[in-house]
Amino acid sequence: MPSHQAPAEVLLRKMFDAAIASAQPAICVPPHLPAAPRGRLIVVGAGKASAAMARAVEDHWAGPLSGLVVTRYGYAVPCKHIEILEAAHPVPDAAGLRAAQRMLERVRGLNEDDLVLCLISGGGSALLPLPAQGLTLELKQDVNRALLASGATIREMNCVRRHLSAIKGGRLAAACHPARVLTLLISDVPGDRPIDIASGPTVADPTTSADALGIVRRYGIELPGPALDILMTGRGESVKPDDVRLARASACTIATPQMALQAAAAAAREAGIAAHILGDAIEGEAREVGKVFAGVALQVAEHAQPFDAPCVLLSGGATTVTVRGGGRGGRNVEFLLSLALSLDSHARIYALAGDTDGVDGQEEIAGACIGPDSLARARALGLKPQKMLIDNDAHSFFMALGDSVITGPTLTNVNDFRAIFVAGGAAR
């Protein structure tokens, strides 16, 4: 912890840690394990939390089991009976492609007595990059990069991904038929819709290729020709709700952003600070959301509306960044730098923003924190905060200050965490 951090920033970090701890697979997986099937138990899964989820299954399962899951590089947890594979995120690689192929092979040929336990968490879309027929991994990588830079929401990105995939959009569950499929989900998406978590490999998809094409056109995303053709012809249609192959498939969400925010709120109250959850599904351009939340925090500080200070304002969700600059950024640090600029060094406002998976953007950094002196310290170092925001270079800004929040692999993912602390003082 940097020596310049104030007690308020220490409290904010304690709250962030509490949010992450509440979503650990060792806590949330065991209560949802099913009864033993008459046949085999096959465990598959994908996401940043999938290896830790697999370990929790092994630690609490008395009978035989086997399977494989794929997680992000550095997020593996050793298991005895479930094979753990690693692949790239957020831009997929060949290891993810091979993992997806092996997963489909593993669930073929099952019977009605078998049970497939599917462990899904955020990041699964990139970790299962099995292209639809007619596409290559290289083309899928190009599509992923274009989506990440477009400003599209996670729901919109996953709609496109589902219709260019051979495993997402219910296709993995369809391959398990006639076995029963139970999916345990750790949600990293606003609204917690199963179809949006890792692009829904085991749940029916009500959206269409036409919907995906509309998203591509709305954001001016330049798709490779073969990908565009799949959407235009409808050849990439996903598995629909009335498909008989999904009749024995069910899903249960076991950890959500709201649960994590409630854990953070409890940590604040233990410290004697009132906590208010403003929303668990906040979306929008990160820098614009930063301006809005600055306005709310200033209203609390200056007018004691809608809450009295001291208090903490909590929120979650998934903002977006339309990349126009060439800097090192992520949506949480971009939000935070915009927030700092809008607060203009207010003497009683502190904040922390981070991704609960430990990775904001493509950096091995969860997020950062700000205090009343952040802008002054930055300018003393010769930094130009407004210019760095325009260049999407917020990670460089906070690293120079020593205010980055680095957790390492958290082995879970319940999306973005934002906490703004307004200290007590005289309101107008």
N, C-alpha and C positions, 0 to 999 in steps of 0.2 A: 504494500500500500504506500503510495508516494507520501513523503513526509509533510507536504503542504496540505494534505486533505483535512478538511474540517470535520467535526463530529457529524454534521449533517450528511456529508458524503460517505462516512463510515456506515451510517444508518441505511443510506440508499443501497450500498453494496450488500449489507446484511439482508435487505429485502429481496434483492436480486437473487442472492444465494438461496433464500427460502423458497422463491418461486421455482428455481431449478430443482431443488431437493424434493419438492412436492410431486414432481413429474418423473421421478426416477422409476424405471421399470421394476426394480426390486420391491417397490412399494405398491405400484398400481397394477401389476400383472397378476400376482397370485390370487386375489379375490375373484378374478374372472375366468379362471381356468375351468374347462368343462369336465364332465364326468368321462371316465375312460370309455372309449368306443369298443364295440365287439371285435372290430378289426384292428388295423394299424393306425397309429398316430403319426402323421407326417407333418413336420413343422417347416414352413417356408416363410420368407419375409424380406422386406426391404425398407431401408431408411436409416437415418443417423442413430436411431435408438434400437434398431432391430437386433443387433448382437447382444446388447444388454437385456433386451426382452427375452431372447432365446435362453440366456443364462438363467433368468428368473424362472422360465418354464422348467428347465432341467432341475433347478434347485428345489422345485415344489411338485415334481411329477414322479409318482411311485412306479409306474409301469414302463414298458419299453417305448422308445420313440426314436425317430431319425429325421433327417432333413437338412436343409441348408438355407442360410439367409445371407444377404449382401448388405454391407454397410459402407460408410465413407472411409477412405484411408485414414488410419489413426484411431478409428472408433471400434476396432475389434475387441471382443471380450472372449477369452478362451472358454470353449464348451467341450464336453466329452463326446456327445452323440450327435450334435448338430454342427454341420460344417459351416464355418464362418468365412465368407469371401469379402474382399474389399475392392472398391472401385472408386472412380472419380466423381466429384460433385463440386460445382453445379454443372460443369460441362462434361458430358459422359465420355467414357473411354472404352477400349476393347475389353477390358476386364469386366465392365458392367454388361456389355453385350454377351459375353460368354456366360456370366452368371444368370442372366435372364433365360438364355437357351437351356442351360442345365436345370433351371427351376421348372420350366415347362416339361422337360423330359422326366423330371422327378415325380410329377403328379399325374402323368398319363398312365392308363392301365389300372386305376384304382377301382374298387367295387363299393357297393352300397354300405358295407359295414365299416369302411375306412372313414377316418376323420382327418381333414386337413386343417391345421391350426395356422392361420396366416397372421404374421406380426408386421404391421404396417405403421410407419411413422414418416414424418416430413423428410424430404430428400429422396424418397423412393422413386420419383419420376426420373431423375437423372441417373439413378443407380440401376434402373431397369430399361436401358435404351434399346430394346429390341425393335428394329424398324419394321414397318409394314412392308409387305412384298413390293418390290420395286424401288425401295430406298436402301441407302448404305449408311453405315455408322457415320461416315464423314458428312453426309447430308444432314443426318440428325444433329450432329454437332453444330453445323451452320444454323439450323433452325433454332436450337437452344440459345445460341449466342444472340441471334436476332430477337428472340422473345425476351431475353433478359435485359436487353438494351432498349426495348420498345416503349416501356412505361405501362404495359398491360398489367392487369391485376393477376394475382396467382390463380384465381378462378378461370380467368380468360386464357392464361398460358396453358393451364392443364387441359382445358377443352381442346386446344389445338394439339397438344401432345397425345391425348387419347385417340385422336383420329388419324394419327400417323404412326401408330404403335401396333405391334403384334402381341402384346401382353397386357396393356392397360385397358381401361374401359370395360372391365368385366371379363376380359379374355382369359386371365389366369384362372378364375373360378370356373369358367366354361370348360377349361381343359381338365379340371378335377372331376367333372361329372362322370359317374353318378355318386361319388363320395359326398359326404356332408362337408361343408366349409364353414368354419367360424373364424372371422377376422377380428382381431383385437387392434384397436386404432389409438395412437397417440396423435392428437390433432395439432397441426401447425397452421391451420387456415381459418380465416374469418368465417363464422357461421358453423364450423365443425361438420360440414357436409361430407359424408364418407367418399363421395365421388371426387371430391377435390383433394383428398389426402393421398399424396403420391399418385394422383391421376386415377384412383379407383381401380386397381387391377382385379379386385374380387367383388365389385358391386356393379349393378346395372347402371347404364348411362342413358339418361333421357335426352341428352343433347345430340345434335346431328352434325354431319360434315358441313352442312350449310351454315350452322352456327359458327363452326370453326373458321370457315371461309370469311364470314362476316367480321370476325375479330381481326383476321389478317388484313382485311381491307380497311377496317376502321383505324388501325394504327400504322398503316402504310408499310407493313412488314414485307420485305422482299424474300419470298420463299424460293428455294431451288425449284426448277421446272417439274421434276418428278413429284415433289411434295405437293405443289399446287395442283397438279393433275389428279392426285389421289383425292384431294378435297373436292375438286370440281366435279369429278365423276361419281363421288360417293363410294368409291372402293374402300375407303377407310372407315366405313360405318362400324360403330362399336356395338357391344351386346346390350340389347334393350330390356326394359323391365319385365316384359312378358315372355322372355326366353326361358324355356323349360329347363335348360341346363343350370339355371341359377335358382331353381325352386328350393333347393336344400342349402342355400347359402345365406348366412346371416352375419351381421357386423355389430360390434359393441365398442363404443368410444370410452376409453378407460382413463384418459388424461386430456385436459383441455386448457386453453389459455385462461379461461375464467377460473378454473381451479387454482392455477398458478398465481393469479392476481389475488385470490382470496387468501392464499398462504402468505403472500407478501403483506397484505393488509393486516393479517394477524401479527406478523413480526413488528409492524409499525405500532400497533396497539399495545403490544407487550412493552414497547419503549415509551408508552404514554403519549403517542402521537395519533391523532385522528386520521383515518385513511378513507378515501373516497374513490371508488372504481368508476371511471367515466365511460368505460366501454371496453369490451374484449375483442372487438372486430373492426377497429379503426382502419380505414383504407384511405388512399389518396396519395398525391405526390408528397414525398417526405418533407421537402422544404416548406411546402404550403401547410402541411399538418403542423410543422414546427411553429409557424406564425400563429395559427389558431390557438394552439396550446399555450403559447406565450401570452396571448390575450386573456385566456382564462386565468392563468397564474397571476397576472398583474391585477386582474379584478379582485381576486382573493386578497392579494397583498395590500392593495390600496383602498378597497371598499368593503372588505369582509363579505363579499358576495361571490358565488352562492354559499361559500363556506367561511367559517372563521379560521384564522391562522392561530397557532401552527397547525398545519395539516399536510398530508401527502396526497397528491393526485395521481392515480394509477390508471394505466391503459395498456391494451395489447392490440394485436391485429397484424396486418401486413401492409405497410406503405410501399410505394413504388418509387423508383428513380428512373427518370428518362435521362439516359447518359448522353451528355453533349460535350463534356470536357474530357481531358485525358488523365485525370488524377486517380488517386487510390481512394475509393469511396465505398460506402455501404449505406443501406437505407436508414439504419439507426444513427450512425454518426452524422449523416446528412441532416436528418431531423434535428439532432442535437446542436449542430453548428447553426442552423437556421434559428432554432430556439434561442440560443445565446445572443445572436445578433438582434433579435426582436426584443429580448429582455433588456438589452443595453446596460448590462452590468448592474442590474437591480441588486440592492444590498442584501435582500433577504430571500433570494430564490436560488435553489440548487436543483440539479437534475442528473439522472442517469438513464441511459437508453442502451439496450443491448439485445442481441439475439440469444435466446435460451439454448441454442445448440452450440454456442461458443464461436460461431463464425458469422461475421457481418459482411455481406458481399462475398468477395473471394479471398479475404484476409483471415488469418488465424487469430483474429481479434474479435471479441464478442461485442464491444461497443466502447463507450466512454462516459465520463462524467464532467459536469461543469459546475462552477461556482461564481460568485460575484466578481472574482478577480480574473476569470479566464481570459477575457478579451484584453485586459491590460497586460497580463503576462505574455500573451501572444504578440501583441504589438511591440512590447519591449524586446522580443526576440526577432523583430523585423518581419513577422508574418502579416499577411493581409487577409483577414478572415473572409471578407466579402468576395474577394477574387478567388479564394480557395473554394468557397461554396459554389461559385459559378463553374469552376473547373472540376466539380465532383471530387474534391481532394481532401475530404474531411478526415480520413485516417491519418494523412500526413500532418494535418493540423494538430490533432490530439496526441499523436506520438511525440511531436516536438515539445508539447507541454508536459509530457509524462502522465497524461490523464486517460490513456487507453485502459479499458477493462479487458484483461486477458484471463480466461478461465481454463484454457485447454479444452479437450473434448469433454462435453458434459454428459454424453451418452443418452441424451433426451432431446426433445424439440417441441416446445409448445409456443413457438413463434416469438414475436417481438415483445419486449418488456420495456415500459417507460414509466418512470417515477419522477415526479416533480415535488420537491419539498419547499413549502413556503413557511419560513420561520415567523414566529410571533413578533409583533411590533405594532406601532400606532397606524391604524387605517384612517383614511380621510373621513 
